[in-house]
Amino acid sequence: MSSAPLASGPEGPDTLRPLLDTVLDALGTGRRARGGPFPAGGPDAVAARMRDAVGDVLPDDGDPDALRTLVHALAEGAADPADPLCAAHLHCPPLAVATAADLAVSALNPSLDSWDQAPAASALEALVTRTLAHEIGLADALVTTGGTEANQLALLLAREANGGSVQLVCGSNAHHSLPRAAWLLGLPDPVVVPAPAGTLDLAALDEALTALPGPRGSVLVAATAGTTDAGLIDPLPEIAGLCAAHGARLHIDAAYGGGLVFSDRHRDKLAGLDRAHTVTLDLHKLGWQPVAAGLLAVRHPRDLAALTQRADYLNADDDTEAGLPDLLGRSMRTTRRPDVLKLAVTLKTLGRTGLGTLVDQVCARAREFAAMVHNHPAFELYDPPVISTVLFRPAEATDDAVAAVRRQLLTDGRAVLGRAALDGRLWLKATLLNPHTRPDDLAALLKLVEGNTPR
């Protein structure tokens, strides 16, 4: 078999061109074979089709058509976030420029664990992370794999700033990664504050902080700007005020809502973000980036000293003293790809205005969909959307019926909706992150739900 597809070095880019054509063709044929936003048939059928396509995973003799075969199979069996009827999760259709930048990263293959593996990428990361941190009123930021890693890193920094322990206080609406991070880091069980209306209750938070002993900085309050279930935003300025009064650190998980900062129309919803010690951002949500594109922004760069590590082959003291940048303290990971390139390309290509327009579009689509639900006698709306998440359910349906219609649409491959349990009932969740979604698409989604709801 020819070794041309494996070529590297100066001839690599020329070799990539036919491979890229193969990938694009296989993506297109796979998507057409799927025929909808989701593969039909359920888990067993999808797994069987994949087994048939792959055959022997490690054959004695290689298959020169493996790229086409497997990309086609993956596309045919994918949930398509670019389809307007794929609206279950915070799973965005990535921008073409960001996807192209991601390909360049894979071709160049820098690794941001030492400067001599990624000289330009390390300089670009420093520029972009500080720009994004300044955009929300903080000093610096680290690139992470997403909100989960950023939240864990925030707890780690708080623990180390307090001499090895910290008490997490979070709302019952907080993302599951926060209590998990406390467990992973050996911290006490979190103090969970009620969120009866979907946002953290201020009186209950004040009471919890009053009851907790310890010096200033021994408590970390985690607030949320964009809950996973309903896209709600905690009262950030008031929470920041309580933290200041009680001497607590404040972390804000803005993995979902942080993208509102690009919009002149919606950025006021993030008032108080600049008063946090740390903020989680995740631009593979309201930033339209391929996974992964998370960040943790920090108010005090000195807190990052907790991540300092020495490995002579990566950041020897004499190299650092001679001026070579030390990258080990920029992450909990060692080997890591420069995900910052796709962020930089997106920011530079679209600018604040372009990104803000995309944010405004998806928020407007959510309001339009909520109005459709509210005006339709067969449906019930949970509440008007704060960001781009709409919770709704067929009127008079049982929770079992709500769950069944969601699974039926998945099995048929016709629509992808999420689910959320709030106020003691189960709701269908539409998370609208596709700026190209139109009112006709939303009307079709409602019609599908109505026509498939068990009676």
Buried (B, 14 or more C-beta within 10 A) or exposed (E): EEEEBEBEEEEEEEBBEEEEEBBEEBBEBBBEBBEBBBBBBEEEBBEEBBEEBEEEEEEEEEEEEEBBBBBBBBBBBBBBBEBBBBBBBBBBBBBEBBBEBBBEBEEBEBBBBBBEBBEEBBEBBBEBBBEBBBBBBBBBBBBBBBBBBBBBBBBBBBBBBBEEBBBBBBBEBBBEBBBBBBEEBEBEEBBBBBBEEBBBBBEBBBEBBEEBEEEEBBBBBBBBBBBBBBBBBBBBEBBBBBBEEBEBBBBBBBBBBBBBBBBEEBBEBBEBBBBBBBBBBBBBBBBBBBBBBBBBBBBBEEBBEBBEEEEEEBBBEEBEEEEBBBBBBBBBBBEBBBBBBBBBBBBEBBEEEBBBBBBBBBBBBBBBBBBBBEEBEBBBBBBEBBBBBBBBBBEEBEBEBBBBBBEBBBBBBBBBBBBBEBEEBBBBBBBBBBBEBEEEBBBBBBEBBBEBBEE
